[in-house]
Amino acid sequence: MNIMPSCGRVAGAGGPKPVGAAIGQGDGAIETGRHLFAILDSATKAETLRRGQMREFANGAYLIHQGEKAGGIHIITSGTVESLYESAVGRSLILATWQAGDFVGGPYVFGDHEHAWSARALGAVEALYLGHERLMAFISESVPFALALIECLGFKGERYSRLAQTLATHTTTERLALLLAELAWNCPRSDDGQVRVGSITQSKLAHMIGATRQAVGLALQKLEESGAIAMEPTSIAIVDPDILSQIGRG
């Protein structure tokens, strides 16, 4: 699950290689079937764009709300969206973040089911909206689109399954190592060659890995003592990506 970088800008094609696996992410093979537009042929993609309605969302705006009736899907065309579950007592867990090409609105894309979680924009987001009626009509008329949607739903199911396995079997320190590895993946190297994850609160990190702020503080201390990271006034420096990766694997 690609996490919104907190380093100010995203590395381009010539940026650093990933420093480790992400939470719930394997060796990269799971990425197959992720992006809907990448699966579609040019004609089907053009027809999808024609049938949909482009929408814009400001930072923090919700594309879908937990508990509301589902009304279709949003295919992200630019920006980053986070899926999050919010408990009745106010605690939240970030389940995943999605980039251009991903869609949100599952796991049910038909019927009048309630959304099991919310989806919120991280920064400005543009997305193509396909309501239930248009979605059902397009699926019944286009085999390529229907097959692509099924493939993407399979990817999402496996991704959430891996997340559940990670939450159940990895310690807080291991989950934090996985998260920092993916955050660093999206960050460019500084002038000194170091990869740095910019300022992000311990509370936010806790929401991302399903832990308490106190547990995250202890985990950061352990990672620094291991030599994997170095805590700086406004960032976290990734000192040894190999150690970080090893800790994340458990």
C-alpha positions as CSV (number, residue, x, y, z in Angstrom):
1,M,0.0,0.0,0.0
2,N,1.6,3.1,-1.0
3,I,1.8,5.7,1.8
4,M,1.6,9.4,1.2
5,P,5.3,10.6,1.5
6,S,6.0,13.1,4.3
7,C,9.2,14.3,2.7
8,G,7.9,17.2,0.7
9,R,8.2,15.7,-2.8
10,V,8.1,12.3,-4.5
11,A,11.1,10.7,-6.1
12,G,10.9,10.5,-9.8
13,A,11.9,7.6,-12.0
14,G,15.5,8.1,-11.1
15,G,14.8,8.2,-7.4
16,P,16.0,5.7,-4.8
17,K,15.0,2.1,-4.8
18,P,12.6,0.8,-2.2
19,V,14.4,0.3,1.1
20,G,12.1,-2.5,2.2
21,A,8.7,-4.1,2.0
22,A,5.6,-2.1,3.0
23,I,3.0,-3.1,5.5
24,G,1.0,-5.9,4.0
25,Q,3.2,-5.8,0.9
26,G,5.3,-8.7,-0.4
27,D,8.0,-8.9,-3.0
28,G,6.1,-6.8,-5.6
29,A,4.3,-9.6,-7.3
30,I,1.1,-8.6,-5.6
31,E,1.2,-5.3,-7.6
32,T,-0.1,-7.2,-10.6
33,G,-3.7,-6.2,-11.3
34,R,-3.6,-3.1,-9.1
35,H,-4.3,-0.2,-11.4
36,L,-7.6,-0.3,-13.3
37,F,-6.5,2.0,-16.1
38,A,-3.3,0.1,-16.6
39,I,-5.2,-3.1,-17.2
40,L,-7.7,-1.6,-19.7
41,D,-7.0,-1.3,-23.4
42,S,-7.0,2.2,-24.8
43,A,-10.6,1.9,-26.2
44,T,-12.1,0.7,-23.0
45,K,-10.2,3.3,-21.0
46,A,-11.5,6.1,-23.3
47,E,-15.1,4.7,-22.8
48,T,-14.6,4.6,-19.0
49,L,-13.6,8.3,-19.1
50,R,-16.6,9.1,-21.2
51,R,-19.0,7.5,-18.9
52,G,-17.6,8.8,-15.7
53,Q,-17.8,12.2,-14.0
54,M,-14.6,13.9,-13.0
55,R,-14.6,15.2,-9.4
56,E,-12.1,17.3,-7.4
57,F,-11.4,16.9,-3.7
58,A,-9.5,19.3,-1.4
59,N,-7.0,18.1,1.2
60,G,-8.9,16.2,3.9
61,A,-12.2,15.9,1.9
62,Y,-13.9,12.5,2.0
63,L,-14.6,10.6,-1.2
64,I,-16.7,8.1,0.8
65,H,-17.8,7.9,4.4
66,Q,-17.9,4.9,6.6
67,G,-21.4,3.8,7.4
68,E,-23.0,5.6,4.4
69,K,-24.7,3.7,1.6
70,A,-22.3,2.8,-1.2
71,G,-23.0,4.7,-4.4
72,G,-20.3,3.6,-6.9
73,I,-16.6,3.9,-7.3
74,H,-14.0,6.7,-7.6
75,I,-11.1,5.9,-9.9
76,I,-8.2,8.2,-8.8
77,T,-6.6,10.1,-11.7
78,S,-4.2,12.3,-9.6
79,G,-3.3,12.6,-5.9
80,T,-3.3,10.2,-3.0
81,V,-6.2,8.9,-1.0
82,E,-6.2,7.1,2.4
83,S,-8.7,4.4,3.5
84,L,-9.3,4.5,7.2
85,Y,-11.5,2.8,9.7
86,E,-12.9,4.8,12.6
87,S,-14.1,3.1,15.8
88,A,-17.1,4.2,17.9
89,V,-14.7,5.5,20.6
90,G,-12.9,7.7,18.1
91,R,-9.8,5.7,17.4
92,S,-8.8,5.3,13.8
93,L,-6.6,2.9,11.8
94,I,-5.3,3.8,8.3
95,L,-5.9,0.7,6.2
96,A,-4.2,1.7,3.0
97,T,-3.3,4.6,0.8
98,W,-4.0,4.6,-2.9
99,Q,-2.5,6.5,-5.9
100,A,-3.5,7.4,-9.4
101,G,-5.0,4.3,-11.2
102,D,-6.4,2.8,-8.0
103,F,-10.1,3.0,-7.2
104,V,-12.0,3.4,-3.9
105,G,-15.5,2.4,-3.1
106,G,-15.2,-1.4,-2.4
107,P,-15.3,-4.1,-1.3
108,Y,-18.9,-4.0,-2.5
109,V,-19.4,-2.2,-5.9
110,F,-23.0,-3.3,-6.4
111,G,-26.2,-3.0,-4.3
112,D,-26.8,-0.7,-1.4
113,H,-24.3,-2.0,1.1
114,E,-22.8,0.4,3.7
115,H,-19.2,1.5,3.4
116,A,-17.1,-0.5,5.9
117,W,-14.5,2.3,6.0
118,S,-13.9,5.9,4.7
119,A,-11.6,7.3,2.0
120,R,-10.1,10.7,2.5
121,A,-7.9,12.9,0.2
122,L,-4.3,13.5,1.2
123,G,-3.7,16.7,-0.6
124,A,-5.6,17.7,-3.8
125,V,-7.2,14.7,-5.5
126,E,-9.0,14.2,-8.8
127,A,-11.1,11.1,-9.4
128,L,-13.4,9.7,-12.0
129,Y,-16.8,8.8,-10.4
130,L,-18.9,6.0,-11.8
131,G,-22.3,5.7,-10.0
132,H,-24.0,2.4,-9.4
133,E,-26.3,2.6,-12.4
134,R,-23.5,3.6,-14.9
135,L,-21.2,1.0,-13.4
136,M,-23.7,-1.8,-13.7
137,A,-24.5,-0.8,-17.3
138,F,-20.9,-0.6,-18.3
139,I,-20.1,-4.0,-16.7
140,S,-23.0,-5.7,-18.5
141,E,-21.8,-4.2,-21.8
142,S,-18.0,-4.5,-21.5
143,V,-16.3,-7.7,-20.8
144,P,-12.8,-6.1,-20.7
145,F,-14.0,-3.6,-18.1
146,A,-15.7,-6.3,-16.0
147,L,-12.6,-8.5,-16.0
148,A,-10.3,-5.6,-15.1
149,L,-12.6,-4.7,-12.2
150,I,-12.6,-8.3,-10.9
151,E,-8.8,-8.4,-11.1
152,C,-8.5,-5.1,-9.1
153,L,-10.9,-6.4,-6.5
154,G,-8.7,-9.5,-6.2
155,F,-5.6,-7.3,-5.6
156,K,-7.4,-5.3,-2.9
157,G,-8.6,-8.5,-1.2
158,E,-5.1,-9.9,-1.1
159,R,-3.6,-6.5,0.1
160,Y,-6.1,-6.3,3.0
161,S,-5.5,-9.9,3.8
162,R,-1.7,-9.3,4.1
163,L,-2.4,-6.2,6.2
164,A,-4.5,-8.3,8.6
165,Q,-1.8,-10.9,8.8
166,T,0.9,-8.3,9.5
167,L,-1.1,-6.7,12.2
168,A,-1.7,-10.1,13.8
169,T,1.8,-11.5,13.6
170,H,4.3,-8.5,13.7
171,T,5.3,-6.5,16.7
172,T,4.9,-2.7,16.8
173,T,8.6,-2.2,16.1
174,E,8.4,-4.5,13.0
175,R,5.2,-2.8,11.7
176,L,6.9,0.6,12.2
177,A,10.0,-0.6,10.3
178,L,7.8,-1.6,7.4
179,L,6.0,1.7,7.4
180,L,9.2,3.8,7.5
181,A,10.6,1.6,4.7
182,E,7.6,2.5,2.4
183,L,7.7,6.2,3.4
184,A,11.4,6.3,2.5
185,W,10.6,4.6,-0.8
186,N,8.7,7.7,-1.9
187,C,11.4,10.2,-0.6
188,P,14.3,11.5,-2.7
189,R,17.8,11.4,-1.3
190,S,19.2,14.5,0.4
191,D,22.4,16.2,-0.8
192,D,24.4,14.0,1.6
193,G,22.9,10.9,0.0
194,Q,20.7,10.1,3.0
195,V,17.0,9.3,2.7
196,R,14.9,11.2,5.2
197,V,11.3,10.9,6.1
198,G,10.0,14.4,7.0
199,S,8.2,15.5,10.1
200,I,5.3,13.3,11.0
201,T,3.7,13.0,14.5
202,Q,3.9,9.8,16.6
203,S,0.1,9.9,16.8
204,K,-0.1,9.8,13.0
205,L,2.4,6.9,12.9
206,A,0.3,5.1,15.5
207,H,-2.8,5.4,13.4
208,M,-0.9,4.0,10.4
209,I,0.2,0.8,12.1
210,G,-2.6,0.2,14.7
211,A,-0.6,1.0,17.8
212,T,-0.6,3.6,20.6
213,R,1.5,6.7,20.5
214,Q,3.5,5.5,23.5
215,A,4.3,2.2,21.8
216,V,5.4,4.0,18.7
217,G,7.8,6.1,20.8
218,L,9.4,3.0,22.2
219,A,9.6,1.4,18.8
220,L,11.4,4.5,17.3
221,Q,13.9,4.3,20.2
222,K,14.5,0.6,19.4
223,L,15.0,1.3,15.7
224,E,17.5,4.1,16.5
225,E,19.4,1.8,18.9
226,S,19.6,-0.8,16.2
227,G,21.3,1.6,13.8
228,A,18.4,1.5,11.3
229,I,17.4,5.1,11.7
230,A,18.5,8.3,13.3
231,M,16.0,10.7,14.9
232,E,16.6,14.3,13.8
233,P,14.8,17.5,14.9
234,T,12.5,17.6,11.8
235,S,13.0,14.2,10.2
236,I,13.8,10.6,10.5
237,A,17.0,9.6,8.7
238,I,17.2,6.1,7.2
239,V,20.7,5.2,8.2
240,D,20.8,1.5,7.3
241,P,18.0,0.3,4.9
242,D,19.1,-3.3,5.2
243,I,18.7,-3.4,9.0
244,L,15.3,-1.7,8.7
245,S,14.2,-4.3,6.1
246,Q,15.5,-7.1,8.3
247,I,13.6,-5.8,11.3
248,G,10.4,-5.4,9.3
249,R,10.5,-9.0,8.1
250,G,10.6,-10.1,11.7
